[in-house]
Amino acid sequence: MAEVVAGIDIGGTNTVIGIVNKQGDILAESTIPTRCQSTFSVYVKNLAVEIEKLLEGLGHEHTLQGVGIGSPNGSYNLGAIVDAPNLEWKGILPLCNELTKHTGLPTVVTNDANAAAIGELLFGAGVGMKNFVVITLGTGLGSGIIVNGKLVVGHDGFAGEFGHIVAKANGRQCGCGKKGCLETYASATGLRRTAFKMIADSNQPSMLRNVTYDKLTSKMITEAAQNGDPLARAAFEYTGLILGTRLADLVAILNPEAIFFFGGLANAGEILIDPVRRYMEEYMFPVFKGKVRLLMSGLQNKNAAVLGAAALIWDELEKKKAN
């Protein structure tokens, strides 16, 4: 019998479920809606039913060992989702206990960036590394931190909120309620805000000038920069300055071997990474200069969210064996 786990990625609209083996192959996958479920209990029951359906579709030669979940505001230590802003249910949702009642199997949960870090460690470009950081660059900015081969979860399971360190005091309003958070500058949303402000503050010619803010996307800015648009390139330069200086601070604290970039904005490649690297090196404590590699995620073209969640439970099962 082949051992497998379920990896679950909970999004605000849909939830993706995959059955994953030890080699990081997704053997089966499906999606159920996250929204419009009558109650949280019904949602968890539907998750269990869907996992069972996927297993049945694979035949009887696979045995499920556990369930790993990546979720917004997922607390590893509590085994719960805590006040996730983009989910319908509020408060502390005891996800792991509820799902274990249905499956009888160990279940772990963490936030999606932490799951991505474990996925990088077991299945991605971080294999063989013991100290690295994964930076997820999407609508916001998330991070997962690996130290001595282990995920850093912190006192109550929420460690790694690099996107919510203060990049500028009293700066841009963040969705978390604070002002000046890093993700308001270094994310797909942050890049849009930067480019639009530069358009407003300058008469410089740009192919983006007649695009309204509602229609402006980070992909459009990336394409403009790739085509030599000076304003789009300036937006990336500023984003690189903000992110690079903050990464210099992060390196001083963690001394990682590498920093991996993942997510839609990371697809900009060297247009983003080049200024990030320059400013990180410029502001870095001298002993660390030239030692930290900036790399693209090895999971960038895979279903990283499902693989990360699966890696989380594989890692948990290995820890239990070791004890």
Summary of the structure (lengths in Angstrom):
residues: 323
radius of gyration: 20.4
end to end distance: 24.0
largest distance: 66.8
contacts: 1166
relative contact order: 0.15
helix: 41%
strand: 22%
